[in-house]
């Protein structure tokens, strides 16, 4: 992809390094503009249009290939800009910015039939459970498949996380809860009967 470097081992560390370097250069340029009289509101607009746009460019394609240290380096760039006032204090983290971009991309792809990614969507689902979309979930095979658009954990699968949780509670926890309650009731009945039997035997011994 144009402007995105992915290594032979599917590492994006080189791409992240280039982003961090270019972001530092942009921050220096913003510092110069600030000393020349550019106000904070204009600085934040410039930062969002340059640095944030560069960080989130094609992030849906490479974000899930980034390691934890790569994501920490990107977030440190945003934190540094936040401390210097180049971006608003409530600017979301890099992960939250990517999640918002993924949601917007997924919604546009589902709604627009002539979208370039629309043909990559899975077929419609016949599942009657309530969902935020009507598409089938692709089969899970490898972690690499999770990093593709169809298996994106922050797009298609994230929209059905609540449904999966409800299904898990219904199919697993509820039957276990019923079994536990049933066993407890039997235990209480056994304790009551045992107590009564002991009293009867005690009375027989006395008489």
ZIMOMO-V165237 format. One record per residue. SS is DSSP state (@ for helix, = for strand, . for the rest). D_FIRST is the distance of its C-alpha to the first C-alpha in Angstrom with 1 decimal. Layout:
# ZIMOMO-V165237
ss=SS d_first=D_FIRST
ss=SS d_first=D_FIRST
This chain:
# ZIMOMO-V165237
ss=. d_first=0.0
ss=. d_first=3.8
ss=. d_first=6.2
ss=. d_first=5.6
ss=. d_first=7.7
ss=. d_first=8.9
ss=. d_first=12.2
ss=. d_first=14.0
ss=. d_first=16.1
ss=. d_first=13.3
ss=. d_first=14.2
ss=. d_first=12.4
ss=@ d_first=15.6
ss=@ d_first=14.3
ss=@ d_first=11.7
ss=@ d_first=14.7
ss=@ d_first=17.0
ss=@ d_first=15.1
ss=@ d_first=15.2
ss=@ d_first=18.9
ss=@ d_first=19.8
ss=@ d_first=18.5
ss=@ d_first=20.1
ss=@ d_first=23.3
ss=@ d_first=23.4
ss=@ d_first=23.0
ss=@ d_first=25.8
ss=@ d_first=28.0
ss=@ d_first=27.5
ss=@ d_first=28.5
ss=@ d_first=31.5
ss=@ d_first=32.6
ss=@ d_first=32.3
ss=@ d_first=34.4
ss=@ d_first=37.1
ss=. d_first=37.2
ss=. d_first=38.2
ss=. d_first=35.1
ss=. d_first=36.0
ss=@ d_first=34.3
ss=@ d_first=33.2
ss=@ d_first=31.4
ss=@ d_first=29.9
ss=@ d_first=28.4
ss=@ d_first=27.0
ss=@ d_first=25.3
ss=@ d_first=24.0
ss=@ d_first=22.5
ss=@ d_first=20.9
ss=@ d_first=19.4
ss=@ d_first=19.2
ss=@ d_first=18.8
ss=@ d_first=16.2
ss=@ d_first=14.2
ss=@ d_first=14.8
ss=. d_first=14.0
ss=. d_first=10.8
ss=. d_first=8.5
ss=@ d_first=11.2
ss=@ d_first=11.7
ss=@ d_first=8.7
ss=@ d_first=10.0
ss=@ d_first=13.5
ss=@ d_first=15.4
ss=@ d_first=14.2
ss=. d_first=15.8
ss=. d_first=19.4
ss=@ d_first=22.4
ss=@ d_first=22.7
ss=@ d_first=19.2
ss=@ d_first=20.0
ss=@ d_first=23.3
ss=@ d_first=22.1
ss=@ d_first=20.0
ss=@ d_first=23.1
ss=@ d_first=25.3
ss=@ d_first=23.5
ss=@ d_first=24.2
ss=@ d_first=27.7
ss=@ d_first=28.5
ss=@ d_first=27.6
ss=@ d_first=29.7
ss=@ d_first=32.6
ss=@ d_first=32.6
ss=. d_first=32.5
ss=. d_first=29.2
ss=. d_first=28.1
ss=. d_first=30.5
ss=. d_first=32.2
ss=. d_first=31.1
ss=. d_first=27.4
ss=. d_first=25.8
ss=. d_first=24.2
ss=@ d_first=20.4
ss=@ d_first=20.7
ss=@ d_first=22.7
ss=@ d_first=20.4
ss=@ d_first=17.5
ss=@ d_first=20.1
ss=@ d_first=21.1
ss=@ d_first=17.6
ss=@ d_first=17.3
ss=@ d_first=20.8
ss=@ d_first=20.2
ss=@ d_first=17.1
ss=@ d_first=19.1
ss=@ d_first=22.2
ss=@ d_first=20.6
ss=@ d_first=19.1
ss=@ d_first=22.6
ss=@ d_first=24.6
ss=. d_first=22.8
ss=. d_first=23.3
ss=. d_first=21.2
ss=. d_first=18.1
ss=. d_first=15.0
ss=. d_first=14.9
ss=@ d_first=18.7
ss=@ d_first=19.0
ss=@ d_first=17.3
ss=. d_first=20.0
ss=. d_first=23.0
ss=. d_first=26.3
ss== d_first=28.8
ss=. d_first=31.0
ss=. d_first=34.8
ss=. d_first=35.3
ss=. d_first=37.9
ss=. d_first=37.1
ss=. d_first=36.1
ss=. d_first=32.4
ss=. d_first=30.1
ss=. d_first=28.3
ss=. d_first=29.6
ss== d_first=26.9
ss=. d_first=27.4
ss=. d_first=25.9
ss=. d_first=24.0
ss=. d_first=25.7
ss=. d_first=24.8
ss=. d_first=24.3
ss=. d_first=22.2
ss=@ d_first=20.5
ss=@ d_first=17.2
ss=@ d_first=17.8
ss=@ d_first=18.6
ss=. d_first=15.0
ss=. d_first=13.7
ss=. d_first=14.3
ss=. d_first=17.7
ss=. d_first=18.9
ss=. d_first=17.7
ss=. d_first=20.8
ss=. d_first=20.4
ss=. d_first=20.2
ss=. d_first=22.1
ss=. d_first=24.2
ss=@ d_first=25.0
ss=@ d_first=26.7
ss=@ d_first=29.1
ss=@ d_first=30.0
ss=@ d_first=33.3
ss=@ d_first=34.2
ss=@ d_first=33.6
ss=@ d_first=35.8
ss=@ d_first=38.5
ss=@ d_first=38.5
ss=@ d_first=38.8
ss=@ d_first=41.7
ss=@ d_first=43.4
ss=@ d_first=43.0
ss=@ d_first=43.6
ss=@ d_first=45.1
ss=@ d_first=47.6
ss=@ d_first=49.2
ss=@ d_first=49.5
ss=@ d_first=51.1
ss=@ d_first=53.5
ss=@ d_first=54.5
ss=@ d_first=55.1
ss=@ d_first=57.2
ss=@ d_first=59.1
ss=@ d_first=59.9
ss=@ d_first=61.0
ss=@ d_first=63.4
ss=@ d_first=64.8
ss=@ d_first=65.3
ss=@ d_first=67.1
ss=@ d_first=69.4
ss=@ d_first=70.1
ss=@ d_first=71.0
ss=@ d_first=73.3
ss=@ d_first=75.0
ss=@ d_first=75.4
ss=@ d_first=77.1
ss=@ d_first=79.4
ss=@ d_first=80.3
ss=@ d_first=81.1
ss=@ d_first=83.4
ss=@ d_first=85.2
ss=@ d_first=85.8
ss=@ d_first=87.0
ss=@ d_first=89.5
ss=@ d_first=90.7
ss=@ d_first=91.4
ss=@ d_first=93.3
ss=. d_first=95.5
